[in-house]
Amino acid sequence: MISVMVIVLLGLLAISIPVAVALAVTALVLGESFSFLNLTPAIGEFTWSSSTSFILVAVPLFILLGEILLRSGIAERMYAAMTHWLAWLPGGLMHSNVGTCTMFAAVSGSSVATAATIGTVAVNEIDRYKYNERFFLGTIAAGGTLGILIPPSINMIVYGVLTETSIPKLYLAGFTPGLILASLFMLTVLIGCIVRPSWGGKKIQTNWSARLNTLPDLIPPLIIFLVVIGTIYLGWATPTESAALGVVIAIVLVAWRRRLNLSMLLAAIEGTMRTTGMVMMILVAAFFLNFVLTSIGLTSKVNAMVFEMGLTPMQTLLAVVLFYLVLGMFMETLSMMVATVPIITPLIIAMGFDPVWFGVLIMLLIETAMITPPVGINLFIVQGVRGRGQLHDVMFGALPFVASLIIMIALLIIFPEIALWLPEVMSD
């Protein structure tokens, strides 16, 4: 049963069948092969129920929020401001790349949007300030991954829906690891530029007057973050309602800066529709696959098989981590998550691990997959924005940050409190 699923799913993906189609076909094959009941008619019910889920409405709203920030020029002003505050460090604008990615991640919820937006703003500075191109591109690819860890994360919403885990708790749990990871990325830049000073490019001159003058450019993302996250944590709004508030606040801020116009809104809506269509098709197919897996008893069989192997909980967890690190080299992150989380999460919970903590760990593993060759999606995004040279430049530049991610994964496993302390404090 397990071998059939793996062969069918990976086989379809290997021949470039769209992810949503591959998931749906796998579900149909498993249902026809191993179920005594005809499960195919349930497709209609799952298509309707999953696409009308209130919590999933937050997904297109957060995508729209990121699109508005991308097309309104707010990201450019954020980057310029972070340049004045961080560029004095060894590594210069590479610290600004990570810092701006962190701020943009806190309002967009998307790694791809974060990498594409900051990459568009930053790549022109490589030649201007004589940075090591590979290392510079690596900071953008790595910084972009923060979009799925720092709240509001779209991937955390998907994980919460798939595993019935509290999304507000997931957001709280992802905040501290996200800041620590951003710090590790900046530490990696710092060490690299101390060891190889030529990588850091020309020193950028600034002063406190310039820094203070740029503070207003950091206010819009801060306001959006406080509105979106604050309303959730205070119990004033659901994640979906807070996403809608974020969109409204973003439109108001863009209008206040006199950047609001019809063409910008139409472009943002078109981008949202394209991305949402892709995400929702994958999710609908994933929900049906999960239904089939439960109906044929595959999840319970996987649990029984693992328990029969006699592995300790920690050995099982390390095996899961290795599984995701290897799978992430060859599979797109969202499809990897929706195809595996419903099977693996019950096993991990049965071993005694916290589902909220495991959700954060999954986000870190997916982040690693996004910059791991050969299929790391952020590598392709950054190369596309760069528009010249070879993809392997971005790959080599991202490798030091893969090491940073692995260190963060190890820290989270050794010290689960990194993720769990804030949800526990807020629940008291």
SULFEN-V425824 format. One record per residue. OMEGA is omega as a letter, one per 40 degrees, with the letter a starting at -180 (* if undefined). NEAR is the number of other ideal C-beta (glycine too) atoms within 8 Angstrom. D_FIRST is the distance of its C-alpha to the first C-alpha in whole Angstrom. Layout:
# SULFEN-V425824
omega=<OMEGA;OMEGA>
near=<NEAR;NEAR>
d_first=<D_FIRST;D_FIRST>
This chain:
# SULFEN-V425824
omega=<i;a;i;a;a;a;a;a;a;i;i;i;a;i;i;i;i;a;a;i;i;i;a;i;i;i;a;i;i;i;a;a;a;a;i;a;i;a;a;i;a;a;a;i;a;i;a;a;a;a;i;i;a;a;a;i;i;a;i;i;i;i;i;i;i;i;i;i;i;a;a;a;i;a;i;a;i;a;i;i;a;i;a;a;a;a;i;i;i;a;i;a;i;i;i;i;a;a;i;i;i;a;a;i;a;i;a;a;a;i;a;i;i;a;a;a;a;i;i;a;a;a;a;a;a;a;a;a;i;i;i;a;a;a;i;i;i;i;i;i;a;i;i;a;a;a;a;i;i;i;e;a;i;a;i;i;i;i;i;i;a;a;a;i;a;i;i;i;i;i;i;a;a;a;a;i;i;i;i;i;i;i;i;i;i;i;i;i;a;a;a;a;i;i;i;a;a;i;a;i;i;i;a;a;i;i;a;i;i;i;a;i;a;a;i;i;i;a;a;i;i;i;a;i;a;i;a;a;a;a;i;a;i;a;a;a;i;i;i;i;i;i;i;i;i;i;i;i;i;i;i;a;i;i;i;i;i;i;a;i;a;a;i;i;i;i;i;i;i;i;i;a;i;a;a;i;i;a;a;i;i;a;i;i;a;i;i;i;i;i;i;a;i;a;a;i;a;a;i;i;i;i;a;a;a;i;i;i;i;i;i;i;a;i;i;i;i;i;i;i;i;i;a;i;i;a;a;i;a;a;i;a;a;i;i;a;a;a;a;a;i;i;a;a;i;i;a;i;i;i;i;a;a;a;i;i;a;i;i;i;i;i;i;i;i;i;i;i;a;i;i;i;e;a;i;a;i;i;i;i;a;i;i;i;i;i;i;i;a;a;a;i;i;i;a;i;a;a;i;a;i;i;i;i;i;i;i;i;i;i;a;i;a;a;a;a;i;i;a;a;a;i;i;i;a;a;a;*>
near=<9;8;6;11;12;8;8;12;12;8;8;12;12;6;6;4;9;6;12;11;10;13;17;12;11;13;14;9;10;18;14;7;7;7;12;2;5;6;11;8;7;9;9;7;8;12;10;8;9;11;9;6;9;7;12;12;10;15;13;9;13;16;17;12;16;16;14;15;16;13;10;12;8;13;13;8;9;15;13;10;12;13;12;11;9;10;12;5;10;9;13;15;15;14;14;14;14;15;13;16;17;14;12;18;16;12;16;15;16;12;16;11;15;17;19;13;14;17;14;8;11;15;12;7;9;11;6;6;11;6;14;10;10;10;14;15;17;16;15;17;20;15;17;20;16;16;18;16;15;13;13;17;15;14;13;16;17;13;15;14;11;13;11;5;11;7;12;9;11;17;16;12;16;17;11;11;15;14;10;11;15;15;8;11;14;13;9;12;16;12;8;12;13;8;5;9;7;5;11;13;10;6;6;10;4;9;6;5;6;9;11;7;7;12;9;6;10;12;8;12;14;8;10;15;10;8;12;14;13;9;12;15;10;6;4;6;8;9;14;11;9;16;15;9;12;16;12;8;11;15;10;8;12;13;9;6;10;5;10;9;6;5;6;13;10;8;10;13;10;8;12;12;8;8;9;11;8;9;12;11;10;14;13;13;14;13;11;15;16;10;12;13;13;9;10;11;7;13;11;7;10;11;11;8;8;10;7;6;6;4;8;5;9;6;8;13;12;8;9;11;12;8;9;15;12;8;11;17;12;7;11;8;13;11;13;14;14;15;10;10;12;14;11;10;12;10;13;13;10;7;9;5;10;7;11;14;13;12;16;15;13;12;15;15;13;15;15;16;17;17;16;11;7;6;11;16;11;16;15;9;14;15;12;8;12;11;5;3;6;4;8;6;12;15;12;9;15;16;9;11;14;11;9;14;15;9;9;13;13;8;10;15;10;5;7;9;6;11;16;12;9;11;12;8;7;8;6;4>
d_first=<0;4;5;5;6;9;10;11;12;14;15;17;18;20;22;23;22;23;20;21;20;17;15;16;15;11;12;13;11;8;11;12;9;8;11;14;16;17;16;18;21;21;21;25;25;23;25;28;27;26;29;31;30;34;32;31;34;35;33;35;38;37;37;40;42;41;42;45;46;45;47;50;51;51;48;51;53;51;51;54;55;52;54;57;56;53;55;57;55;54;52;53;51;48;48;49;46;44;46;46;42;42;45;43;39;41;42;39;36;34;34;34;38;39;39;40;43;44;43;46;48;48;48;51;53;51;54;57;56;55;52;50;47;44;44;46;43;40;42;41;38;37;39;37;34;36;35;32;33;37;37;37;33;31;28;29;29;26;24;27;25;22;22;25;28;31;32;36;35;32;35;38;35;35;39;40;37;38;41;41;39;41;44;42;42;45;46;44;46;49;48;48;51;53;52;52;55;55;52;53;55;59;59;60;63;63;65;64;66;63;61;62;63;59;58;58;55;53;54;52;48;49;50;47;45;47;47;43;42;45;45;41;42;46;44;46;43;39;37;37;41;42;40;43;45;45;45;48;50;48;50;53;53;53;56;58;58;59;55;54;54;53;51;50;48;47;45;44;42;41;39;38;36;35;33;32;31;28;27;27;25;22;22;22;19;18;19;17;14;14;15;12;10;12;13;9;10;7;11;12;9;10;14;14;12;15;18;17;18;21;22;25;24;26;24;21;23;24;21;20;23;22;19;21;24;22;19;23;24;22;21;23;24;23;20;19;20;19;15;15;18;16;13;16;19;18;17;21;23;21;23;26;26;28;26;29;30;26;26;29;28;25;28;29;26;26;30;29;27;29;32;30;30;29;27;29;30;33;34;34;36;39;39;40;42;44;44;46;45;41;38;38;41;39;36;39;40;37;36;39;37;34;36;37;34;32;35;35;31;33;35;33;31;34;36;34;37;38;35;36;40;41;38;40;43;43;41;44>
